[in-house]
Protein backbone atom coordinates (compact mmCIF):
# COMPACT_ATOMS: atom_id res chain seq x y z
CA UNK A 1 0.00 0.00 0.00
CA UNK A 2 1.12 3.51 -0.81
CA UNK A 3 0.07 6.29 1.52
CA UNK A 4 0.14 9.89 0.32
CA UNK A 5 -0.14 12.78 2.72
CA UNK A 6 -0.39 16.49 2.16
CA UNK A 7 -2.15 19.56 3.49
CA UNK A 8 -5.56 20.70 2.30
CA UNK A 9 -5.57 21.83 -1.34
CA UNK A 10 -2.25 20.09 -2.08
CA UNK A 11 -3.77 17.94 -4.83
CA UNK A 12 -4.58 14.69 -3.03
CA UNK A 13 -8.15 14.50 -4.33
CA UNK A 14 -6.98 15.58 -7.78
CA UNK A 15 -4.47 12.71 -7.76
CA UNK A 16 -7.23 10.22 -6.91
CA UNK A 17 -9.47 11.76 -9.58
CA UNK A 18 -6.79 11.42 -12.26
CA UNK A 19 -6.16 7.79 -11.31
CA UNK A 20 -9.89 7.04 -11.16
CA UNK A 21 -10.55 8.74 -14.51
CA UNK A 22 -12.86 11.46 -13.24
CA UNK A 23 -10.24 14.14 -13.97
CA UNK A 24 -8.23 14.20 -17.21
CA UNK A 25 -4.47 14.66 -16.70
CA UNK A 26 -2.88 17.75 -18.26
CA UNK A 27 0.25 15.78 -19.15
CA UNK A 28 1.94 12.44 -18.52
CA UNK A 29 0.36 9.03 -18.33
CA UNK A 30 -1.52 6.77 -15.93
CA UNK A 31 -0.65 3.08 -15.89
CA UNK A 32 -1.84 0.18 -13.79
CA UNK A 33 0.35 -2.88 -14.13
CA UNK A 34 0.89 -3.19 -17.88
CA UNK A 35 -2.26 -1.31 -18.87
CA UNK A 36 -2.20 2.34 -19.95
CA UNK A 37 -5.29 4.09 -18.57
CA UNK A 38 -4.46 7.59 -19.82
CA UNK A 39 -1.85 9.29 -21.98
CA UNK A 40 -1.78 11.47 -25.10
CA UNK A 41 -3.46 8.75 -27.19
CA UNK A 42 -5.46 6.66 -24.70
CA UNK A 43 -8.19 7.49 -22.21
CA UNK A 44 -9.89 4.52 -20.57
CA UNK A 45 -13.30 5.55 -19.25
CA UNK A 46 -13.84 5.54 -15.49
CA UNK A 47 -16.27 2.62 -15.48
CA UNK A 48 -13.80 0.45 -17.43
CA UNK A 49 -10.86 0.92 -15.03
CA UNK A 50 -12.03 -1.74 -12.51
CA UNK A 51 -11.10 0.45 -9.56
CA UNK A 52 -12.72 0.59 -6.16
CA UNK A 53 -12.81 4.25 -5.12
CA UNK A 54 -13.85 5.51 -1.70
CA UNK A 55 -14.06 9.26 -1.32
CA UNK A 56 -14.57 11.52 1.69
CA UNK A 57 -18.19 12.15 0.80
CA UNK A 58 -19.87 8.76 1.02
CA UNK A 59 -22.36 8.32 -1.81
CA UNK A 60 -24.99 5.82 -0.67
CA UNK A 61 -28.44 4.85 -1.93
CA UNK A 62 -30.83 6.58 0.46
CA UNK A 63 -33.60 4.13 -0.45
CA UNK A 64 -31.71 1.12 0.93
CA UNK A 65 -30.54 0.20 4.41
CA UNK A 66 -26.94 -0.28 5.53
CA UNK A 67 -26.83 -4.00 4.65
CA UNK A 68 -28.24 -3.43 1.15
CA UNK A 69 -25.81 -0.57 0.50
CA UNK A 70 -22.89 -2.81 1.47
CA UNK A 71 -24.23 -5.69 -0.65
CA UNK A 72 -24.17 -3.40 -3.69
CA UNK A 73 -20.37 -3.88 -3.69
CA UNK A 74 -20.70 -7.62 -4.28
CA UNK A 75 -20.46 -9.11 -7.77
CA UNK A 76 -24.05 -9.26 -9.09
CA UNK A 77 -24.19 -13.06 -9.05
CA UNK A 78 -23.25 -13.13 -5.33
CA UNK A 79 -25.72 -10.53 -4.00
CA UNK A 80 -28.54 -12.96 -3.23
CA UNK A 81 -26.42 -15.97 -2.33
CA UNK A 82 -25.41 -17.23 1.10
CA UNK A 83 -21.73 -16.40 0.51
CA UNK A 84 -22.69 -12.78 -0.20
CA UNK A 85 -24.79 -12.54 2.96
CA UNK A 86 -21.90 -13.93 5.02
CA UNK A 87 -19.49 -11.43 3.50
CA UNK A 88 -21.89 -8.51 4.17
CA UNK A 89 -22.25 -9.64 7.79
CA UNK A 90 -18.46 -9.85 8.07
CA UNK A 91 -18.06 -6.29 6.74
CA UNK A 92 -20.76 -5.01 9.11
CA UNK A 93 -18.83 -6.50 12.02
CA UNK A 94 -15.48 -5.25 10.72
CA UNK A 95 -16.75 -1.68 10.42
CA UNK A 96 -18.86 -1.82 13.59
CA UNK A 97 -22.16 -1.42 11.72
CA UNK A 98 -24.11 -4.34 13.17
CA UNK A 99 -27.38 -4.04 15.09
CA UNK A 100 -29.08 -1.61 15.38
CA UNK A 101 -27.50 0.15 12.38
CA UNK A 102 -28.07 -2.68 9.87
CA UNK A 103 -31.61 -1.57 9.07
CA UNK A 104 -30.88 2.17 9.10
CA UNK A 105 -31.05 4.28 5.97
CA UNK A 106 -28.11 6.57 5.10
CA UNK A 107 -29.98 9.72 6.13
CA UNK A 108 -30.31 8.26 9.65
CA UNK A 109 -26.55 7.79 10.01
CA UNK A 110 -23.79 10.14 11.11
CA UNK A 111 -21.16 11.22 8.56
CA UNK A 112 -18.68 8.76 10.07
CA UNK A 113 -21.17 5.89 9.90
CA UNK A 114 -21.91 6.69 6.25
CA UNK A 115 -18.18 6.63 5.50
CA UNK A 116 -17.87 3.23 7.21
CA UNK A 117 -20.72 1.87 5.03
CA UNK A 118 -19.00 3.23 1.92
CA UNK A 119 -15.69 1.63 2.89
CA UNK A 120 -17.40 -1.71 3.63
CA UNK A 121 -19.15 -1.60 0.25
CA UNK A 122 -15.83 -0.99 -1.51
CA UNK A 123 -14.15 -4.11 -0.14
CA UNK A 124 -17.05 -6.53 0.42
CA UNK A 125 -16.60 -8.22 -2.96
CA UNK A 126 -12.89 -8.97 -2.69
CA UNK A 127 -12.12 -12.61 -3.33
CA UNK A 128 -15.60 -13.28 -4.77
CA UNK A 129 -14.78 -12.81 -8.43
CA UNK A 130 -15.02 -9.03 -8.58
CA UNK A 131 -12.98 -7.20 -11.22
CA UNK A 132 -11.11 -4.87 -8.87
CA UNK A 133 -7.65 -3.96 -10.10
CA UNK A 134 -6.79 -1.39 -7.41
CA UNK A 135 -8.29 0.46 -4.46
CA UNK A 136 -8.18 4.27 -4.19
CA UNK A 137 -9.02 5.71 -0.78
CA UNK A 138 -9.44 9.48 -0.51
CA UNK A 139 -9.64 10.15 3.24
CA UNK A 140 -12.26 7.40 3.45
CA UNK A 141 -12.92 7.68 7.19
CA UNK A 142 -12.07 11.32 7.84
CA UNK A 143 -15.31 11.86 9.80
CA UNK A 144 -14.45 9.02 12.21
CA UNK A 145 -12.55 9.72 15.45
CA UNK A 146 -8.78 9.25 14.93
CA UNK A 147 -8.22 6.19 17.15
CA UNK A 148 -11.26 4.40 15.73
CA UNK A 149 -10.29 5.41 12.18
CA UNK A 150 -6.81 3.89 12.44
CA UNK A 151 -8.19 0.69 14.02
CA UNK A 152 -10.85 0.30 11.30
CA UNK A 153 -8.39 1.00 8.50
CA UNK A 154 -5.89 -1.51 9.93
CA UNK A 155 -8.65 -4.15 10.00
CA UNK A 156 -9.72 -3.25 6.44
CA UNK A 157 -6.14 -3.42 5.16
CA UNK A 158 -5.67 -6.81 6.79
CA UNK A 159 -8.71 -7.98 4.78
CA UNK A 160 -7.56 -6.30 1.56
CA UNK A 161 -4.01 -7.59 2.09
CA UNK A 162 -5.19 -11.15 1.46
CA UNK A 163 -5.50 -10.20 -2.24
CA UNK A 164 -2.75 -8.96 -4.60
CA UNK A 165 -4.42 -5.60 -5.18
CA UNK A 166 -2.58 -2.25 -5.04
CA UNK A 167 -4.01 0.26 -2.56
CA UNK A 168 -3.57 4.04 -2.48
CA UNK A 169 -4.56 5.87 0.71
CA UNK A 170 -4.50 9.67 0.75
CA UNK A 171 -4.84 11.69 3.92
CA UNK A 172 -3.95 15.09 5.31
CA UNK A 173 -2.76 13.24 8.44
CA UNK A 174 0.90 12.24 7.99
CA UNK A 175 0.81 10.28 11.28
CA UNK A 176 -2.08 8.18 9.96
CA UNK A 177 -0.14 7.45 6.77
CA UNK A 178 2.96 6.54 8.81
CA UNK A 179 0.92 4.14 10.96
CA UNK A 180 -0.83 2.44 8.05
CA UNK A 181 1.20 2.54 4.85
CA UNK A 182 4.20 0.41 3.97
CA UNK A 183 5.29 2.97 1.37
CA UNK A 184 4.83 6.68 1.93
CA UNK A 185 4.93 9.84 -0.10
CA UNK A 186 3.88 13.46 0.30
CA UNK A 187 2.44 15.96 -2.13
CA UNK A 188 4.69 19.01 -2.03
CA UNK A 189 3.88 21.91 -4.36
CA UNK A 190 2.02 19.57 -6.71
CA UNK A 191 4.78 16.97 -6.85
CA UNK A 192 4.85 13.51 -5.33
CA UNK A 193 7.89 13.15 -3.05
CA UNK A 194 8.62 9.64 -1.75
CA UNK A 195 9.68 9.24 1.89
JOJO-V932364 format. One record per pair of residues at least 4 apart in sequence whose C-alpha atoms are under 8 Angstrom apart, sorted by sequence separation. I is the first residue (numbers start at 0). J is the second residue. D is the distance in whole Angstrom. If there is no record, write none. Layout:
I:J:D + I:J:D
This chain:
5:9:6 + 10:14:6 + 11:15:6 + 12:16:6 + 13:17:6 + 14:18:6 + 15:19:6 + 16:20:6 + 17:21:6 + 24:28:8 + 30:34:6 + 31:35:7 + 37:41:5 + 38:42:7 + 43:47:6 + 44:48:7 + 53:57:7 + 63:67:6 + 64:68:6 + 65:69:6 + 66:70:6 + 67:71:6 + 68:72:8 + 69:73:8 + 71:75:8 + 73:77:6 + 74:78:7 + 76:80:8 + 77:81:8 + 79:83:7 + 80:84:7 + 81:85:6 + 82:86:6 + 83:87:6 + 84:88:6 + 85:89:6 + 86:90:6 + 87:91:6 + 88:92:6 + 89:93:6 + 90:94:6 + 91:95:6 + 92:96:6 + 96:100:6 + 97:101:5 + 98:102:8 + 99:103:8 + 103:107:6 + 104:108:7 + 108:112:6 + 109:113:6 + 110:114:6 + 111:115:6 + 112:116:6 + 113:117:6 + 114:118:6 + 115:119:6 + 116:120:6 + 117:121:6 + 118:122:7 + 119:123:6 + 120:124:8 + 124:128:7 + 125:129:6 + 143:147:7 + 144:148:6 + 145:149:6 + 146:150:6 + 147:151:6 + 148:152:6 + 149:153:6 + 150:154:6 + 151:155:6 + 152:156:6 + 153:157:6 + 154:158:6 + 155:159:6 + 156:160:6 + 157:161:7 + 160:164:8 + 172:176:7 + 173:177:6 + 174:178:6 + 175:179:6 + 176:180:5 + 177:181:8 + 186:190:5 + 187:191:6 + 5:10:8 + 16:21:5 + 17:22:5 + 30:35:4 + 31:36:7 + 36:41:7 + 37:42:4 + 43:48:7 + 63:68:6 + 73:78:6 + 77:82:7 + 78:83:5 + 79:84:7 + 91:96:5 + 92:97:6 + 96:101:6 + 103:108:7 + 108:113:6 + 124:129:6 + 143:148:6 + 159:164:7 + 170:175:8 + 186:191:5 + 187:192:7 + 5:11:7 + 16:22:5 + 17:23:6 + 29:35:6 + 30:36:5 + 35:41:7 + 36:42:6 + 37:43:6 + 77:83:5 + 78:84:7 + 91:97:5 + 125:131:8 + 170:176:7 + 177:183:7 + 185:191:6 + 186:192:6 + 4:11:8 + 17:24:6 + 28:35:7 + 29:36:5 + 30:37:7 + 36:43:5 + 71:78:7 + 141:148:8 + 169:176:8 + 176:183:7 + 184:191:6 + 185:192:5 + 3:11:8 + 28:36:8 + 29:37:5 + 60:68:6 + 70:78:6 + 105:113:6 + 140:148:6 + 168:176:8 + 184:192:5 + 185:193:6 + 13:22:7 + 28:37:5 + 29:38:7 + 59:68:7 + 88:97:8 + 184:193:4 + 185:194:7 + 28:38:4 + 73:83:7 + 91:101:8 + 183:193:6 + 184:194:5 + 18:29:7 + 27:38:6 + 28:39:8 + 183:194:5 + 17:29:8 + 26:38:7 + 27:39:8 + 36:48:7 + 168:180:8 + 182:194:8 + 24:37:8 + 26:39:8 + 70:83:7 + 24:38:8 + 70:84:8 + 96:112:8 + 70:87:6 + 69:87:6 + 96:115:8 + 96:116:8 + 66:87:7 + 69:90:8 + 94:115:6 + 118:139:7 + 66:88:8 + 94:116:8 + 118:140:8 + 20:43:7 + 20:44:6 + 21:45:6 + 115:139:8 + 20:45:5 + 66:91:8 + 94:119:7 + 114:139:6 + 115:140:7 + 19:45:6 + 114:140:6 + 149:175:7 + 153:179:7 + 152:179:8 + 20:48:8 + 91:119:7 + 114:142:7 + 19:48:7 + 90:119:6 + 111:140:7 + 149:178:8 + 111:141:7 + 134:164:7 + 136:166:8 + 138:168:7 + 149:179:8 + 19:50:7 + 65:96:8 + 111:142:5 + 112:143:8 + 133:164:5 + 134:165:6 + 135:166:6 + 136:167:6 + 137:168:6 + 138:169:6 + 110:142:6 + 111:143:5 + 132:164:6 + 133:165:5 + 134:166:5 + 135:167:5 + 136:168:5 + 137:169:5 + 138:170:5 + 19:52:7 + 90:123:6 + 110:143:8 + 122:155:8 + 131:164:8 + 132:165:7 + 133:166:6 + 134:167:6 + 135:168:6 + 136:169:6 + 137:170:7 + 138:171:8 + 125:159:7 + 65:100:7 + 66:101:6 + 65:101:5 + 66:102:7 + 87:123:6 + 126:162:7 + 64:101:7 + 65:102:6 + 86:123:6 + 122:159:7 + 125:162:8 + 64:102:5 + 65:103:6 + 86:124:8 + 64:103:5 + 65:104:6 + 64:104:4 + 65:105:7 + 63:104:6 + 64:105:7 + 62:104:7 + 63:105:8 + 61:104:6 + 61:105:5 + 60:105:7 + 61:106:7 + 59:105:7 + 69:116:6 + 73:120:8 + 68:116:7 + 69:117:7 + 72:120:5 + 68:117:8 + 71:120:7 + 72:121:6 + 69:119:6 + 70:120:7 + 72:122:7 + 73:123:6 + 74:124:6 + 77:127:8 + 65:116:7 + 69:120:4 + 72:123:6 + 73:124:4 + 68:120:7 + 69:121:8 + 72:124:6 + 70:123:7 + 74:127:7 + 59:113:8 + 69:123:7 + 73:127:8 + 74:128:7 + 74:129:6 + 57:113:6 + 73:129:7 + 57:114:5 + 94:151:6 + 56:114:7 + 59:117:7 + 93:151:7 + 55:114:7 + 58:117:7 + 57:117:6 + 93:154:7 + 93:155:7 + 53:117:7 + 53:118:6 + 53:121:7 + 52:121:7 + 51:121:6 + 51:122:8 + 51:131:6 + 49:130:6 + 50:131:5 + 51:132:8 + 53:134:8 + 49:131:5 + 50:132:6 + 51:133:6 + 52:134:6 + 53:135:6 + 54:136:6 + 55:137:6 + 49:132:5 + 50:133:5 + 51:134:5 + 52:135:5 + 53:136:5 + 54:137:5 + 55:138:5 + 48:132:8 + 49:133:7 + 50:134:6 + 51:135:6 + 52:136:6 + 53:137:6 + 54:138:6 + 55:139:5 + 50:135:7 + 52:137:8 + 53:138:8 + 54:139:5 + 55:140:7 + 53:139:6 + 55:141:7 + 19:135:8 + 15:135:7 + 15:136:8 + 15:137:7 + 12:137:6 + 11:137:8 + 12:169:8 + 11:169:6 + 11:170:8 + 3:167:7 + 7:171:7 + 0:165:6 + 1:166:6 + 2:167:6 + 3:168:6 + 4:169:6 + 5:170:7 + 6:171:5 + 0:166:5 + 1:167:5 + 2:168:5 + 3:169:5 + 4:170:5 + 5:171:5 + 0:167:6 + 1:168:6 + 2:169:6 + 3:170:6 + 4:171:5 + 5:172:7 + 0:168:7 + 2:170:8 + 4:172:6 + 5:173:7 + 4:173:5 + 4:176:7 + 3:176:7 + 2:176:5 + 2:177:8 + 11:186:7 + 10:186:7 + 2:179:8 + 9:186:6 + 2:180:5 + 9:187:7 + 1:180:6 + 2:181:8 + 4:183:8 + 9:188:7 + 10:189:6 + 0:180:6 + 1:181:6 + 2:182:6 + 3:183:6 + 4:184:7 + 5:185:6 + 9:189:6 + 0:181:6 + 1:182:5 + 2:183:5 + 3:184:5 + 4:185:5 + 5:186:5 + 0:182:6 + 1:183:6 + 2:184:6 + 3:185:5 + 4:186:6 + 5:187:7 + 1:184:7 + 3:186:7
